Amino acid sequence: MILDGCSLLRSIMISSPSIFWILLLKRFPRKFIWGEIFYLERWWRDASKVKQDSLVNLVQNGQLEIVGGGWVMNDEANSHYFAIIEQMTEGSMWLNETVGFIPRNSWSIDPYGYSSTMAYLLRRMGFENMLIQRAHYELKKELALHKNLEFIWRQSWDSEETSDIFVHLMPFRSYDIPNTCGPEPSVCCQFDFARMRGFVYESCPWGDPVETDQENLQERALKLLDQYRKKSTLYRTNTLLVPLGDDFRYISIDEAEAQFRNYQLLFDYINSDPSLNAEAKFGTLDDYFSTLRDEADRINYSQTVEIGSGEIGGFPSLSGDFFTYADRNQDYWSGYYVSRPFFKAVDRILVQTLRGAEMMMAFVLGHCQRGQCEKFLTSFSYKLISARRNLALFQNHDGITGTARNHVVEDYGKRLHIALEDLQIFLSKAFEVLLGIRHDKYDISPAMFEPAQKSSRFDMRPMHKVINALEGTVQTVVLFNPLEQTRNEVVMVVVERPDVTVLDSNWTCIKSQISPELHHDQNSTFTGRHRVYWKSSVPAMGLQTYYVANGFVGCEKAKPASLRIFSPFKQLVCPTYYPCSDIGTDIVEISNWHHRLTFNVSHGLLQKISHKDGHVNVVGEEIAMYSSTGSGAYLFKPRGDAEPITQAGGLMVVSEGHLVREVYSYPRNEWEKAPLSHFTRIYNSESTLQEYIIEKEYHVELLGREFDNRELIVRYKTDVDNKRIFYSDLNGFQMSRRETYDKIPVQGNYYPMPSLAFIQDMNGERFSVHTRQSFGVASLKNGWLEIMLDRRLAADDGRGLGQGVMDNHPMNVLFHLIVESNISKPSNPSLNPDPLSPSLFSHLVGAHLNYPMNVYIAKTAESISVQPPPRLFSPLVTSLPCDFHIVNFKVPQPTKYSQQPLSEIRFALIVQRRQWDSAYCHKGRSQCSTMTDEPISLFNFFKGFTVLNSRATSINLILEDTDPLGYNDHFAAGAHEGHVLISPMEIQAYNLRLQPEDIFR
């Protein structure tokens, strides 16, 4: 019997820890478990030293177990693996430093489906066991039938079984007391003693529970034991888990006492009668798993023709994930993959900004050790921790999912916005320090730079900062490349005037392009501002400086793009400075060296992609909407198929320059203002990844009551013969194979798409869509790939939110489309049940999209008459292999900076080796190496630091004993020698001690 206090609100935090005092006063055998660290940390801040010490004692003597150890119980469909690691690390580090406890059991009862990525991450954090609850009800029946509700979760790519982890899946519909003691809720509810009269909770529909006394003790004990026995038939062992708790429980001493008192009487009766052959007692999750493992060591529960595991005997090994979840009938929880997509986008912006700030913090720390800017780092350390925690908090299974009430969503949004503002200010000041612009010891001057895109409010999309570019002035632009390889890329800033010139850090002229800025407004398509494009080159994880000037003698000004316009219902005035012509054909094309795109002019949609070798791919872009009266924040329940919404006669503008060529479409439809407009871009710049991709940018405004109960999708109807099999990613970490089934409704064939989906035919033709935020994706017909962009829902779906989702915000959605052909024998998706991996090129495209070039612009212009010195920061000895990814490089405890010399401060490096499909281009269409070619040495890694020593650690940075992590032996041994020895797919972490070199002096 496990009592749990997870998912408690702040409003009851003051009283909820009273349960600790009951445990302390009553001593054994009373026990309890606690979940999310966010709430525990808030209680700890206000608790007296006596109460804090009492909690620590309860944990140490085993009466109180902290389960999971994460800052929150995170969602597993939408969260990126960086954010999952971050929230687990933040919770685990606080718990270890404050309470001295390291969890080894995960408790995840409320996320709406489960990802194999989470199982892998937990194993590499030292966890041994997992408990999960929300799996498809039919899957639970199937697993229960064969007594497979407890199993070993194995990664599909892990042939060596090093990541195996034991899992307990709860068997019934919910985790509340009516659904945990046994198969009959009407009976189990009678044993929820907090539902007795006098308490605040809803009574049982079958009658109120009554106090246990000597008159009813035998009858009630036998009835409870009967439920236990029935539940036990679903599992293999004689050890049974019965949780006793629910959301928002244990808010008073009386409530907790009622549960403990009644159950103790029932347990005493059961234990006193040997003929019952049963023992019942309070326990923690660790008590359960320890008892079960002891029993499994004694008794072999293996079944015939069953693949087991060396992790624990007697149980089957299973691979895959638990999406899409359904709790009854055809109620599939696929709506939350898309609910409130605006904040899903903000989440990813914060992910990449936090990762960049962590890197800069580590580099600046080496620079500032000699006294230039202690105040700067000390003051920001607390803001960095706050940003980590705000990102961690949003990973909650009612946060990033978009399934919270409006005021809670607003609170989340404000926290994310504050975190972004703080990090952006720090990045600006870090750039100043690392570029040698200034050293401000006391951190009193405002930042000199600001991001090129910035939100003014938490609920507004980022807007471009406009460079005024007056005659005789120059404005500094700093580019930060957060990736591990030197980055050649076309970048863009917005200017007020078109007659500008771009200079590099050596004051050398660079060819550039000027194009008119367009936006989502049929009546005023041109904003009057302009976009300047140029090709940049920035070192790995480094900084490079450029300048936008007006009046620089001897330089060619930015070359204007030429425009072609189709505007059948209203004359669109050609903007000054640009040559214009009318589109007089039914189709229009744009092209670069590698492909030519063909569009239907009347509807403004992409039709096909023609390649330089003559091969043609049909794409068939379609914008459509589902209608529904049953969908809500959680559920997607469409009424029929999605209907196309574009009509003939929309607006189209084609802009063609020497670097960027794009088609802008404002489609005509039945509404006064279209819910969507879109750009299609290709790049014409050699030696960049961009020249191979097709960039789709959708501006979405699902605003107004006319869009109530509508769900907006984009659908690509290709000629790829994929047999309705497709692949979508799990948390940006790995791919999962999906197959569309006729017996399942549309909503059940939708799956999460945090960053990538692709379809492939048996000849190896592959069509991929990369995204920088989480969406839902499906392949409902052969060759189709559809992605839901936004949803507006007027009604509640009956899953606990109590409201619709009507707080939509305008947003921009960015996709990168790629088409690839194999260079060797491909895998036939219909015959291969395993997931396929992205190509090396696809990995790089995803990295560039999710970790974009950071563009910062000086707040004030300077005179063009004074040439500044070259400003460059290049922290790595060389670009790293393209299949090697730095997940994070950080200072785990930045607030301790002022208390220790640099050589004693711990730096953490978390790395991943990407697994890529070797049937596709090996060089990733770029001049890069792989780890097969060049092993990594930590002692020859940084240009500005000497690595004094390195030690292997868990990916939540807690354990330096690598035995519980499951890695091969070479991980720890290699780390001690400074070598990164890492297999494809693995994530590994290293604790480093560093010494600054002369580059920082």
C-alpha positions, 0 to 999 in steps of 0.5 A: 500500500503506497500513499502518494502526495503528487500533483498538489497545488500551491493553495494547499502547500501550507497544510499538505506537509502536515502528513510528514508530522503524522509520519514523524509522530506515529513512526512505523509502519506509516509511509508516504511518497512525494512527487514533484520537487517544484512544490517541495522546494517551495515548502522548504523555503518557508519551513523552519529548521526543525521541520526541514530536519524532520523531513530529512530524517523521514527520508533517511529512515525510509518512511518518506520516499521522493519519487521521480526527483524531477522538478515536475512530472513532465509531459512525454509527447511534446517536451524536447529531450534537452528540456526533459534532462534540464527539468530532471537535473534541476530537481535531482540536484536540489534534492541531492544538495538539500535533502541528500537523497538520490531517487532510483524509482520513477513515478509518472502516473499522469502524462497522456502517453509515454515515450521510450526516450524517457525510459532511456534518459531515466536509465542513464540517470541511474533509475532502476524502476518506472511506474506508469499509468496512462496507456491505451485501455485496449493495450492494458487488456492485452498486456493483462491477459498475458500477465505482461503489465510488468516488463523490461522497456528496451530501446529498439536500437539497443542490441546490447540491452544496456538501457533496459529498465523495469516498468510497472504499468497500472492496470485500470482506468485511473490512479484514484482510489476507486481504480487502484485497489482492484477491478471494481470501482464500486467496491474500492471507493468504499475504501477511500476514507477521505470520502466519508462525511465531513471531508471536502471530497466528492462522495462515492456514487455507490454510497459513502464509505464508513468508519471501520470498527470491530463490528464491520472489520471482518466483512470489510477486510475480506472484501478489500482482500478479495479486490487485492486477489483479483488484481493480483491475477493480472501480474506474475509475482506475489507482490502487489502494489496498491497506491492510495492517493489522488490529485489534491489529497492529504491537505489536512491531518484529519484526512491523512489520519482517517486513511492511516487509521482505517487501513491499519485496522484492516491490515492488522486483521488480514495479517492476524489470520494465517488462513488468509495467506496474505500480508498487507502493509504500508510501503514506499515505491522502493519497498515494492520494487525491492520486494518484487526484485527479491522475489524474482531472484528466488522464483523464475516467472519467465514464460516460454518463447519470451525474450527477457533481460539480464536486468531482472529475470522473469519478465518480457522485454518490450520496445516502442512507445505508448502513443496515442493514448485512449481512455475509452471508446474512440476518445484518443488524446491526440489534441494536446499534441497541438493545443496552444501551439503559440506557447509550444513555440515559446518553449523551444525558443527558451530551450535554444536560448537557455542552451546558448546562455549556459555555454556563454556562462561557461566561457565568460566564467573563464574570462572573468576569473581575474576580476573584470566582471564578478558582479556581472556573473554573480548577479546573473547566476540567480537569473540563470537558475530561475530560467532553468526552473521556469523552463523545467516548470513548463514541462509539466504534463499540463504545461507544455501540453496546453491543457491548463486553465487560462490564468495558469497558461498566462502564468506559464507564459509570463514566466517563460517571457521573463526567463527569455528577457533575462537570458537575452540581456545576459547573452548581450553582455557576454558577447561584449566581454568575449568580443573584448568590447568592454569589461564592466566589473559591477554590471551597472551599464545596460546591454549594448545589444538586443536580439534581432527578434524579440517579444514585447509581451508574453503573449505576442510573437517575436517582432524584428528590430528595425535598423534605421541605417541613417547616412554616414552610420554603421550598426553592429550585428553580432552572430552567435553560432550555438552548434558544434561546426563552423556555420556558413549560412544566409542571415537576415536583418530588417532595415528602414532604408534599402540603400545599405551595405554589409561589411564583415569584421575586417571592414570588407564589403560583402555581397548582399540582397535587399527584399521588401518585407511582407506580412499577413495583411491583404490590404497592406501586404508591404510593410515599407521596411526591407530585409537584408540578406547576406552569407555569413560564416561563424565559428563553432559555438563562437561569435562573429561580427558584421556591420550594416552601413549606409554611405560606405564609399567603395562598396556595392549596395545591397542588390534589390530583388525583382518582384512578380505580383498576382493580385486579381481583386485589388491592385497591389502597388509595387514598392519603390526601389524594386523592379516589378512585373505581373504574373500572367500565367497559371503556374509560377516557378522559382529555382536554385542550383539544386531544385525548381519549385512549381506553384499553382498561381490561383491557389498559391500552393506548392505543386511539385519539386523538380531536381537538377537530375531531371527527377520530379517529386509531386508535393501537392500542398493543401490547407484544410480544416477539420470541424468538430464539436467533440474536440477539447484541449486533450481530445481530437474528435473530428467530424469527418475529413478535413476540408480544403479552405483555399479558393481561387483568386488569392494574392501572390508575390514572387521575390527573386534575388541572388541569395533568396527566392521566395513565393508569398501567398495570401490565399482567398477563402470564405472568411473576411480575413484568412486564417493563414498566409505563407512563404516558400523560400529557397536559398542560392548560396553555395556551401550552405545547408540552406541551398538543399532545403525548402523553407515553409513559413506559415503565419497562422491567425485562428482568431474570431468566433468564426473559427470555433471548433475548427482545427487547421492543418497543412497536408502534403500529398506526395507521390511517395509510395509509403503504404501509409507508414511514416516515422515521427520523432520522440522528443527530438531524440529518436524516431518511431515507426507509425502505421495508419490503420483503417479500424482506428479513427483519424484521431487515433492515427495522429501522433506527436511530432516534436521535431521531425516526420518523414515518409519513405517508399521501398525505393528509398525516396524520402520526404521529410518535414522538420519543425522547431516546435511540437505538432501532431502528424498523420499519414492518412492516405498513401503518400500523404503527410499532414500536420496540424497547426492550430486548433480553436475549441469552444467546449470542454472535452470532459477530461478535467480542464472545465473549459475550451481552448479559445486563447489563440495567438498569431504565430509563425510556423517554420518548416524545413522540407527535404527530399532525399534519394538513397545511395545504397539498397534501402529498407522496405518500410512495410517489411521492416518493423523497426524505426528508420534513422534520419540521414546525416544531412537530415540531422544537420537540418534539424539542428540548424532549425532548432538551434538557429543562428542568434542575431543580436543588433547594437542598440545605437548606431556609430559613425562610419568614420571609425573602423573598430578592430576585428571582433571574433570569438572562436572557443573550439580547437576545431569544428566537431564531427557532424554526428557529434552533438553537444547537448549542453556545456554548463556550470551546474552551480553558478552561484558558487562561482565567487566562493571557489577558484576556477580550477575547483568549479565544476563544468559539465559537458553533455554530448550525444552521438547521432545515429544516421541512415547510411543509405543516404549521403555520408557527408551530409551534403557538406564538408564534414567528418564523422566520429568514425573518422575522428575520435574526440579528445576532451584534453584537446577540445577547447581553445581557451581552456585546459581540461585538468581532469574529466570524470564520467557522470550521469546525464542529470549530473548526480552520479559519478559511479557509472555502474547504475547507469548501464553504460559499457565499461569504456565510458568511465575508463575513456573519460578518465583518459580524456577520450569520448568513447560513445556509441551511436544514439547514446548521451553521455555526461562528463564533469570537467575541471578547467584552467583558462589559457592566454586566450582569455587574458 
